[in-house]
Amino acid sequence: MRMLIAFGIAVSLVTTASGQSWVNGQGQSCDNVCRAAGSSPVVSGTYINGQTFFVCAANQNGEGFRAGYNLRPEWSNACWVGWGGREVGASSYSCMCTGNMSNSSTPSAGSGAIRVTEATYGGNCQGVTRGNVTSHIAQQCNGKSSCDYQVDYSVIGDPSSGCPKDYRVAYQCGGLAKETFAGTERGINPLVRLSCP
C-alpha cells in the first residue's frame, strides 16, 4: 500500500503543470490550506478508511525535499515522509494545490506584491528560533513582484555554528501563501527566488 501511495505522489510531483503551486502547510490539513488559498488540494489516493491522501513535501532534517502525504483527520498536522527507513511526520511542510476556485472578478489571490511573513536560517539545527532572519529578506523583497535574495551568513549571522543550515522563507502574494527553500553547505551562499505571479 505504501509503495502505491509513494508512486502516486511521485507521479503527481513529476507532472506538475502550470496552475499548481506549493503552499505552506502551517500545521493544517492540505485540504484546508489549499481551499483557504482559493485552490484545490492535489490528491494521490484514498486510505483504507476512506480518507483522502493529499500531496505534500517536506525537507526532513535538511536533506532535501521529498514527497509525502497529509491525511485527515489524525495525521493532518504534518506531512508524512520516508526518512531513515521509516515514516516520520514533518511539522514544516508544503501542500501541493491546483486551480483557482474563485468565481470573483477581482484579481486572483496570487496577484500582488511580495510580503515576507517568516524567514528562518538554520531551522533544521537544534535551538534555532523560527523567523530569526525575517527582517533581512523582508527589507530587500517586500513590495516587489519578484526578488532574488543571496543567503550570506556573514550578513545575517550564524545561528548554529557547525551545523549545515537550510534557509526557508514563507511569504504572501496577495492572499496566496507561498514558500521557498534553499539547502546550504558551509561556505556556499545560495540564491533564493521569490515571485508573485
For each residue, the residues with C-beta under 8 A, 3 or more apart:
1: 4 5 48
2: 5 6 87
3: 6 7
4: 1 7 8 45
5: 1 2 8 9 44 45 53 69
6: 2 3 9 10 67 82
7: 3 4 10 11
8: 4 5 11 12 44 45 53
9: 5 6 12 13 44 53 55 67 68 69
10: 6 7 13 14 67
11: 7 8 14 15
12: 8 9 15 16 42 44 55 67 96
13: 9 10 16 55 57 67 96
14: 10 11
15: 11 12
16: 12 13 20 96
17: 20
18:
19: 98 99 100
20: 16 17 42 96 97 98
21: 39 96 97 98 110 176 178
22: 57 94 95 96 97 178 179
23: 33 34 37 39 94 95 96 97 176 177 178 179
24: 33 94 95 170 177 178 179
25: 28 30 33 56 70 79 92 93 94 95
26: 33 177
27: 77 78 91
28: 25 32 33 76 77
29: 32 33 54 70 72 73 76 77
30: 25 33 34 41 54 55 56 70 76 95 96 97
31: 34 35 41 52 54 72 76
32: 28 29 35 36 76
33: 23 24 25 26 28 29 30 36 37 41 95 97 177
34: 23 30 31 37 39 40 41 54 95 97 98
35: 31 32 38 39 40 41 101
36: 32 33 177
37: 23 33 34 97 109 175 176 177
38: 35 100 101 102 108 109 175 176
39: 21 23 34 35 97 98 99 100 101
40: 34 35 97 98 99 101
41: 30 31 33 34 35 52 54 55 95 96 97 98
42: 12 20 54 55 96 97 98
43: 52 53 54 55
44: 5 8 9 12 53 54 55 69
45: 4 5 8 52 53
46: 50 51 52 53
47: 50 51 52 53 71
48: 1
49:
50: 46 47
51: 46 47 71 72 73
52: 31 41 43 45 46 47 71 72
53: 5 8 9 43 44 45 46 47 69 70 71
54: 29 30 31 34 41 42 43 44 69 70 71 95 96
55: 9 12 13 30 41 42 43 44 67 68 69 70 95 96
56: 25 30 67 68 69 70 79 93 94 95 96
57: 13 22 65 66 67 68 79 81 93 94 96
58: 65 66 68 79 81 90 92 93 94
59: 62 63 64 65 66 90 92 124 166 168 181 183
60: 63 66 81 83 88 90
61: 83 124
62: 59 124 164 165 166 183
63: 59 60 66 83
64: 59 183
65: 57 58 59 181
66: 57 58 59 60 63 81 82 83
67: 6 9 10 12 13 55 56 57 81
68: 9 55 56 57 58 79 80 81 82 90 93
69: 5 9 44 53 54 55 56 79 80
70: 25 29 30 53 54 55 56 75 76 78 79 80 93 95
71: 47 51 52 53 54 74 75 76 80
72: 29 31 51 52 75 76
73: 29 51 76
74: 71
75: 70 71 72 78 80 89
76: 28 29 30 31 32 70 71 72 73
77: 27 28 29 89 91
78: 27 70 75 89 90 91 93
79: 25 56 57 58 68 69 70 89 90 93 94 95
80: 68 69 70 71 75 87 88 89 90
81: 57 58 60 66 67 68 87 88 90
82: 6 66 68 85 86 87 88
83: 60 61 63 66 86 87 88 90
84: 88
85: 82
86: 82 83
87: 2 80 81 82 83
88: 60 80 81 82 83 84
89: 75 77 78 79 80
90: 58 59 60 68 78 79 80 81 83 93
91: 27 77 78
92: 25 58 59 123 168
93: 25 56 57 58 68 70 78 79 90
94: 22 23 24 25 56 57 58 79 179
95: 22 23 24 25 30 33 34 41 54 55 56 70 79
96: 12 13 16 20 21 22 23 30 41 42 54 55 56 57
97: 20 21 22 23 30 33 34 37 39 40 41 42
98: 19 20 21 34 39 40 41 42
99: 19 39 40
100: 19 38 39 108 109
101: 35 38 39 40
102: 38 106 108 109
103:
104:
105:
106: 102
107: 111 112 174
108: 38 100 102 111 174 176 197
109: 37 38 100 102 173 174 175 176
110: 21 173 174 175 176 196 197
111: 107 108 173 174 196 197
112: 107 172 173 174 196
113: 142 143 144 145 173 196
114: 141 142 143 144 145 146 147 171 172 173 194 195 196
115: 138 142 143 171 172 173
116: 119 134 137 138 141 142 169 170 171 194
117: 134 170 171 172 177
118: 130 131 134 169 170
119: 116 131 132 133 134 136 137 138 167 168 169 170
120: 123 128 129 130 131 132 133 134 167 168
121: 128 132 133 151 153 156 157 159 165 166 167
122: 125 128 132 158 159 160 163 165 166
123: 92 120 128 130 165 166 168
124: 59 61 62 128 163 165 166
125: 122 128 159 160 163 165
126: 160 163
127: 160
128: 120 121 122 123 124 125 132 159 160 165
129: 120 132 159
130: 118 120 123
131: 118 119 120 134
132: 119 120 121 122 128 129 159
133: 119 120 121 136 137 156 157 167
134: 116 117 118 119 120 131 137 138
135: 138 139
136: 119 133 139 140 155 156
137: 116 119 133 134 140 141 147 149 169 192 194
138: 115 116 119 134 135 141 142
139: 135 136 142
140: 136 137 147 149
141: 114 116 137 138 144 147 149 171 194
142: 113 114 115 116 138 139
143: 113 114 115
144: 113 114 141 147 194
145: 113 114 195 196
146: 114 193 194 195 196
147: 114 137 140 141 144 193 194 195
148: 191 192 193
149: 137 140 141 169 191 192 193 194
150: 189 190 191 192
151: 121 156 167 182 184 189 190 191 192
152: 155 156 189
153: 121 156 157 158 165 189
154:
155: 136 152
156: 121 133 136 151 152 153
157: 121 133 153
158: 122 153 161 165
159: 121 122 125 128 129 132 165
160: 122 125 126 127 128 163 165
161: 158
162:
163: 122 124 125 126 160
164: 62 183 184 185 186
165: 62 121 122 123 124 125 128 153 158 159 160 184
166: 59 62 121 122 123 124 181 182 183 184
167: 119 120 121 133 151 181 182 183 184 190 192
168: 59 92 119 120 123 179 180 181
169: 116 118 119 137 149 179 180 181 192 194
170: 24 116 117 118 119 177 178 179
171: 114 115 116 117 141 177 178 179 180 194
172: 112 114 115 117 175 176 177 178
173: 109 110 111 112 113 114 115 176 178 195 196 197
174: 107 108 109 110 111 112 196
175: 37 38 109 110 172
176: 21 23 37 38 108 109 110 172 173 196
177: 23 24 26 33 36 37 117 170 171 172
178: 21 22 23 24 170 171 172 173 194 196
179: 22 23 24 94 168 169 170 171
180: 168 169 171 192 193 194
181: 59 65 166 167 168 169 192
182: 151 166 167 190 191 192
183: 59 62 64 164 166 167 190
184: 151 164 165 166 167 188 189 190
185: 164 188
186: 164
187:
188: 184 185
189: 150 151 152 153 184
190: 150 151 167 182 183 184
191: 148 149 150 151 182
192: 137 148 149 150 151 167 169 180 181 182
193: 146 147 148 149 180
194: 114 116 137 141 144 146 147 149 169 171 178 180
195: 114 145 146 147 173
196: 110 111 112 113 114 145 146 173 174 176 178
197: 108 110 111 173
